[in-house]
Amino acid sequence: MPPPRIAVRAVILDQSDRLLLVNAWPDGLSDLWCVPGGGAERGSSLPDNLVREVYEETGLRIAVGAPCLVNEFHDPSGDFHQVDIYFRCSVTGGQLDETWKDPEGIVTQRRFFTRDEMAGIRFKPDSLPEVAWGDGLLYDPLEPILR
């Protein structure tokens, strides 16, 4: 069985107190939203990985702040297990542009959501609103993967 995969994620609130979410499913195959980020590459720090991932997925430049959540998810019927480390981040450059293309073709949509708007969409992890609009560091234990 392979070891857990390590990934990094960015919790970004804009000046209107809206959270940046992405749909990370090629061709919009799912209606599930999450914050931007992705797998950590060896030899690069977690913040450096996150800066790279957010730029690839959104075209935004960010400053990486403190960690705010450690979340695990897995495939109960398979061998996939991922540990996501979420960081509070702020935008330092760029803007969301509908013409931006993720070089890997995974992120197909990106937009800011209010906390009230999040009540009408599917997102992961379940603790995301508490993390985005709260403070401190949370641990969200093993969740089954959703599609």
C-alpha positions in Angstrom: 0.0 0.0 0.0 1.4 3.4 -0.9 2.1 6.0 1.8 -0.3 8.9 2.2 0.0 11.7 -0.3 0.8 15.2 1.1 -1.1 18.2 -0.4 -1.3 21.9 0.4 -4.4 24.1 0.2 -5.0 27.9 0.3 -7.8 29.5 2.4 -8.2 32.9 0.7 -10.9 35.4 1.8 -11.3 38.5 -0.3 -12.1 42.0 1.0 -15.8 41.2 0.8 -15.3 38.2 3.1 -15.9 35.7 0.4 -13.9 32.4 0.1 -12.1 31.4 -3.1 -13.2 27.9 -4.3 -12.3 25.9 -7.4 -14.0 23.0 -9.2 -11.1 20.6 -9.6 -12.8 18.1 -11.9 -11.8 18.0 -15.6 -14.7 19.0 -17.9 -16.9 19.8 -14.8 -17.6 16.1 -14.1 -18.5 16.9 -10.5 -20.2 19.7 -8.7 -17.8 19.4 -5.8 -15.8 22.5 -4.8 -12.7 22.9 -2.7 -10.1 25.6 -2.0 -7.1 25.7 -4.5 -4.0 23.7 -4.0 -2.5 20.3 -4.8 0.2 17.8 -4.3 3.5 18.7 -2.6 6.6 18.1 -4.7 9.7 16.7 -3.0 12.5 19.3 -2.5 10.1 22.2 -2.3 8.7 23.7 0.9 5.0 23.4 1.6 4.5 27.2 1.1 6.5 27.2 -2.2 4.3 24.3 -3.4 1.2 26.2 -2.5 2.3 29.4 -4.3 2.9 27.3 -7.4 -0.4 25.4 -7.2 -2.5 28.5 -6.6 -0.9 30.3 -9.5 -1.4 27.3 -11.8 -5.1 26.9 -10.8 -6.1 30.5 -10.6 -3.5 32.9 -12.0 -3.3 34.6 -8.6 -0.1 35.3 -6.7 -0.3 34.8 -3.0 1.4 35.2 0.3 1.2 32.1 2.5 0.4 32.6 6.2 -0.2 30.2 9.1 -1.6 26.7 8.9 -5.3 26.5 9.8 -6.4 22.9 9.1 -5.0 19.5 8.7 -7.5 17.3 6.9 -7.2 13.6 5.9 -9.3 11.8 3.3 -9.2 8.3 1.8 -10.9 5.9 -0.5 -12.4 3.2 1.8 -12.5 0.7 -1.0 -9.0 1.4 -2.4 -5.5 2.5 -1.2 -5.8 6.3 -1.7 -5.0 8.3 1.4 -4.2 12.1 1.3 -3.2 14.5 4.1 -4.1 18.1 3.2 -2.5 21.0 5.1 -4.4 24.2 4.7 -2.8 27.6 5.1 -4.4 31.1 5.5 -3.3 33.1 2.4 -3.7 36.5 0.9 -3.7 37.6 -2.7 -0.6 39.7 -3.7 -1.2 39.9 -7.4 -3.4 39.0 -10.3 -7.1 38.7 -10.5 -9.6 35.9 -11.4 -10.0 35.8 -15.2 -12.4 33.5 -17.0 -9.8 33.0 -19.7 -7.2 31.5 -17.3 -6.4 27.9 -18.1 -5.0 25.5 -15.6 -2.0 23.9 -17.4 -3.0 20.5 -16.2 -6.7 21.0 -17.2 -8.0 20.0 -13.8 -9.5 23.2 -12.5 -12.3 24.3 -14.8 -14.1 26.9 -12.6 -12.9 29.3 -9.9 -14.9 31.9 -7.9 -15.4 33.5 -4.6 -18.4 32.4 -2.4 -20.0 34.0 0.6 -20.6 31.8 3.6 -24.4 31.9 2.8 -23.7 30.8 -0.8 -21.7 27.8 0.4 -24.9 26.4 2.0 -26.2 25.8 -1.6 -23.2 23.9 -3.0 -21.3 20.7 -2.3 -17.7 21.2 -0.9 -15.1 19.4 1.0 -13.9 19.2 3.7 -17.0 19.6 5.8 -15.1 21.8 8.2 -14.2 24.4 5.5 -16.6 27.2 6.6 -15.5 26.8 10.2 -11.9 27.1 9.1 -12.4 30.0 6.7 -14.4 32.2 9.0 -12.8 31.0 12.3 -9.4 31.2 13.7 -6.9 28.8 15.2 -5.8 25.4 13.9 -8.2 22.5 13.4 -7.7 18.8 12.7 -10.4 17.1 10.6 -9.9 13.3 10.8 -10.3 10.8 8.0 -13.2 11.5 5.6 -14.2 9.2 2.7 -13.4 10.6 -0.7 -16.3 12.0 -2.7 -16.7 12.3 -6.5 
